[in-house]
Amino acid sequence: MIGLLINEKEVKEMEYLIKREMDEILFDLKDERIDHIVKRAMEERYKILFTLFCRVAPPNDCLRYIRRDKRGRKKG
């Protein structure tokens, strides 16, 4: 485990950067031209970013980025 001490401005910057990266991944996952294997790697990266995002962002912001499967259930 690694500890990190950051101020409020740095937290907001981390939130912003992680949101942009997750938005980019979500956009690319909709692209039919991207190979299934690549999409799987993108999904894995998204999970890592989401976990990090949940550590710095308020819970209401996290709800927006919860992924759902094709049947509308939360992915875990």
ZAMI-297851 format. One line per 5 residues: number of its first residue (from 1); their letters; for each residue x, y, z of N, C-alpha, C. Coordinates in steps of 0.05 Angstrom, whole numbers, plus 5000, padded with zeros to 4 digits. Layout:
# residues N
NUM = A = X:Y:Z:X:Y:Z:X:Y:Z; ... .
//
This chain:
# residues 76
1 = MIGLL = 5017:4977:5000:5000:5000:5000:5018:5025:5000; 5010:5044:4984:5025:5069:4982:5007:5092:4991; 5016:5109:5008:5001:5132:5017:5007:5156:4999; 4988:5174:4996:4991:5198:4980:4978:5221:4993; 4993:5242:4997:4982:5266:5009:4980:5288:4988 .
6 = INEKE = 4956:5295:4981:4951:5316:4961:4931:5336:4971; 4933:5360:4960:4914:5381:4968:4889:5380:4951; 4870:5397:4958:4843:5397:4944:4846:5403:4914; 4863:5422:4907:4867:5429:4879:4878:5405:4863; 4896:5390:4875:4907:5367:4862:4887:5344:4860 .
11 = VKEME = 4869:5342:4879:4847:5322:4878:4829:5328:4854; 4822:5354:4851:4805:5362:4829:4818:5356:4802; 4844:5361:4801:4859:5356:4776:4859:5326:4770; 4863:5309:4790:4863:5280:4786:4835:5271:4777; 4814:5282:4789:4787:5275:4781:4783:5282:4751 .
16 = YLIKR = 4792:5306:4744:4788:5315:4716:4803:5296:4697; 4828:5290:4703:4844:5273:4685:4833:5245:4682; 4824:5234:4705:4813:5207:4704:4786:5206:4689; 4770:5227:4694:4744:5229:4679:4749:5230:4649; 4768:5246:4640:4773:5249:4612:4782:5222:4600 .
21 = EMDEI = 4799:5208:4615:4809:5182:4605:4786:5162:4604; 4770:5161:4624:4747:5142:4624:4727:5149:4602; 4722:5175:4597:4704:5183:4576:4715:5174:4549; 4741:5177:4545:4754:5168:4520:4751:5138:4516; 4755:5123:4537:4752:5094:4535:4723:5086:4529 .
26 = LFDLK = 4704:5099:4542:4676:5094:4537:4669:5100:4508; 4679:5121:4497:4675:5128:4469:4686:5107:4451; 4711:5099:4456:4724:5079:4439:4711:5051:4441; 4700:5044:4464:4687:5018:4466:4662:5016:4448; 4651:5038:4440:4628:5038:4422:4636:5034:4393 .
31 = DERID = 4662:5038:4387:4672:5036:4359:4673:5007:4350; 4658:5001:4330:4656:4974:4320:4682:4965:4306; 4699:4984:4298:4723:4977:4283:4745:4967:4302; 4742:4971:4328:4763:4962:4346:4760:4933:4353; 4781:4918:4352:4782:4889:4356:4773:4882:4384 .
36 = HIVKR = 4761:4859:4387:4750:4849:4412:4772:4847:4434; 4796:4838:4426:4818:4835:4445:4827:4862:4456; 4828:4881:4438:4835:4908:4446:4814:4920:4465; 4789:4915:4459:4767:4924:4476:4769:4912:4504; 4777:4886:4505:4780:4873:4531:4801:4887:4548 .
41 = AMEER = 4823:4894:4535:4845:4909:4549:4835:4936:4558; 4819:4949:4541:4807:4975:4548:4789:4973:4572; 4773:4951:4573:4755:4946:4596:4771:4943:4622; 4793:4929:4620:4810:4925:4644:4822:4951:4653; 4831:4968:4634:4842:4994:4641:4820:5011:4654 .
46 = YKILF = 4796:5010:4643:4773:5025:4654:4768:5017:4683; 4769:4991:4689:4764:4982:4716:4785:4994:4736; 4810:4995:4727:4831:5006:4744:4826:5036:4748; 4820:5050:4727:4815:5079:4729:4791:5085:4746; 4770:5069:4743:4746:5073:4759:4751:5069:4788 .
51 = TLFCR = 4767:5049:4795:4774:5044:4823:4790:5068:4834; 4808:5078:4819:4824:5102:4827:4805:5126:4830; 4787:5129:4811:4769:5152:4811:4751:5151:4836; 4742:5127:4844:4725:5125:4867:4740:5133:4893; 4766:5131:4893:4782:5139:4916:4783:5169:4920 .
56 = VAPPN = 4780:5184:4898:4784:5213:4899:4758:5229:4894; 4739:5217:4882:4714:5231:4874:4692:5226:4894; 4673:5245:4895:4649:5241:4911:4632:5218:4900; 4618:5204:4917:4602:5180:4908:4582:5187:4886; 4570:5210:4886:4551:5217:4865:4565:5219:4837 .
61 = DCLRY = 4589:5228:4836:4604:5228:4811:4611:5200:4802; 4616:5183:4821:4623:5155:4814:4600:5140:4801; 4576:5146:4810:4552:5133:4799:4550:5136:4768; 4558:5159:4758:4556:5165:4730:4574:5146:4713; 4595:5136:4725:4615:5121:4710:4613:5091:4715 .
66 = IRRDK = 4592:5082:4729:4589:5053:4733:4580:5041:4707; 4595:5020:4698:4589:5007:4673:4567:4987:4677; 4551:4984:4657:4529:4964:4657:4532:4945:4634; 4523:4920:4638:4524:4901:4616:4501:4905:4597; 4499:4888:4577:4478:4892:4557:4450:4889:4567 .
71 = RGRKK = 4447:4876:4590:4421:4873:4602:4414:4894:4623; 4432:4914:4626:4427:4936:4644:4437:4931:4673; 4451:4908:4677:4461:4903:4704:4489:4915:4707; 4496:4922:4732:4522:4933:4738:4543:4912:4733; 4565:4921:4721:4588:4903:4717:4605:4904:4742 .
76 = G = 4615:4881:4751:4629:4881:4776:4657:4872:4773 .
//
